[in-house]
Amino acid sequence: MILTEEQKKGQDVFFRIITEAWENNDFKESLIANPEKTLETFFGRSLPTGKKIMVVDQSNPEYIYINIPVRPNIKDVELDEEKLDTVNGGISKGSVITDYESLYDSLRRMHK
């Protein structure tokens, strides 16, 4: 998958958070206990309103972790030509069309 510039910015923010958690145990503990306050302090700005953040420590190498994102409401999804072609071509599995760009929204807003 080729990422847009906005997705790349979101990944950069995400990777900064992970790197800090790996290198700074106090930050990691604070991030788990109070993610909103910790990230506001880390980035020096308020987080987008209306969103909560859940941080789960997934650093135990004995486990494989699976994160299940929010299932999009298909009625609210607007499809561009590329997505329409994908659906019409039969690539979509079942009735769910995942718009991966929306998964980066919170991180994108923090990075701006």
C-alpha positions as CSV (number, residue, x, y, z in Angstrom):
1,M,0.0,0.0,0.0
2,I,1.3,3.4,-1.0
3,L,0.8,6.0,1.8
4,T,-0.3,9.5,1.2
5,E,1.8,12.4,2.6
6,E,-0.8,12.8,5.4
7,Q,-0.5,9.1,6.3
8,K,3.2,9.4,6.3
9,K,3.0,12.3,8.8
10,G,0.6,10.2,10.9
11,Q,3.1,7.4,10.9
12,D,5.9,9.7,11.9
13,V,3.9,10.9,14.9
14,F,3.1,7.3,15.8
15,F,6.7,6.2,15.5
16,R,7.8,9.1,17.7
17,I,5.5,8.0,20.4
18,I,6.7,4.3,20.2
19,T,10.3,5.3,20.1
20,E,9.9,7.5,23.2
21,A,8.1,4.6,25.0
22,W,10.9,2.2,24.1
23,E,13.6,4.6,25.3
24,N,11.9,6.2,28.4
25,N,10.1,3.8,30.8
26,D,8.6,6.7,32.8
27,F,7.0,8.0,29.6
28,K,5.7,4.5,28.8
29,E,4.2,4.1,32.2
30,S,2.6,7.6,32.0
31,L,1.3,6.9,28.5
32,I,-0.4,3.7,29.7
33,A,-1.8,5.4,32.9
34,N,-2.9,8.7,31.4
35,P,-2.5,8.8,27.6
36,E,-4.3,12.0,26.8
37,K,-2.3,14.1,29.4
38,T,0.9,12.4,28.5
39,L,0.5,13.0,24.8
40,E,-0.6,16.6,25.3
41,T,2.6,17.2,27.3
42,F,4.8,15.3,24.8
43,F,3.5,17.3,21.8
44,G,2.9,20.6,23.6
45,R,-0.7,20.9,22.4
46,S,-4.2,19.8,23.1
47,L,-5.6,16.6,21.5
48,P,-8.5,16.6,19.2
49,T,-11.7,16.9,21.2
50,G,-14.2,14.0,21.4
51,K,-11.6,11.3,21.2
52,K,-10.2,9.1,24.0
53,I,-6.9,7.2,23.7
54,M,-6.3,3.7,24.9
55,V,-2.8,2.5,25.2
56,V,-2.0,-1.1,25.7
57,D,1.5,-2.4,26.4
58,Q,2.1,-5.0,23.7
59,S,5.8,-5.4,24.3
60,N,5.8,-9.0,25.5
61,P,7.6,-10.9,22.8
62,E,5.8,-14.1,23.8
63,Y,2.5,-12.9,22.3
64,I,1.2,-11.8,19.0
65,Y,-1.1,-8.9,19.4
66,I,-4.1,-8.2,17.2
67,N,-5.7,-4.7,17.2
68,I,-9.2,-4.6,15.9
69,P,-10.0,-1.0,14.6
70,V,-13.4,0.6,14.5
71,R,-15.6,-0.9,11.8
72,P,-16.6,1.8,9.4
73,N,-20.2,2.6,8.9
74,I,-20.6,1.7,5.2
75,K,-23.6,4.1,4.9
76,D,-21.2,7.0,5.8
77,V,-18.4,6.1,3.4
78,E,-18.0,8.1,0.3
79,L,-16.1,6.2,-2.4
80,D,-13.8,7.8,-4.9
81,E,-13.3,6.3,-8.4
82,E,-10.4,4.1,-7.3
83,K,-12.5,2.6,-4.4
84,L,-15.5,2.1,-6.7
85,D,-13.3,0.3,-9.2
86,T,-12.0,-2.0,-6.4
87,V,-15.6,-2.8,-5.2
88,N,-16.8,-3.3,-8.8
89,G,-13.8,-5.5,-9.5
90,G,-14.7,-7.9,-6.7
91,I,-11.7,-7.2,-4.6
92,S,-13.7,-6.3,-1.5
93,K,-14.4,-9.2,0.9
94,G,-17.9,-9.3,2.2
95,S,-19.8,-6.0,2.7
96,V,-17.1,-4.2,4.6
97,I,-14.9,-1.6,2.8
98,T,-12.1,-0.5,5.0
99,D,-11.0,3.1,4.5
100,Y,-7.5,2.9,6.0
101,E,-7.0,6.6,5.7
102,S,-9.6,7.2,8.4
103,L,-7.6,5.1,10.8
104,Y,-4.9,7.8,10.8
105,D,-7.2,10.8,11.4
106,S,-6.4,11.3,15.1
107,L,-2.6,11.1,14.6
108,R,-2.8,13.4,11.6
109,R,-4.6,16.1,13.6
110,M,-2.0,15.9,16.4
111,H,0.9,16.3,13.9
112,K,-0.5,19.5,12.4
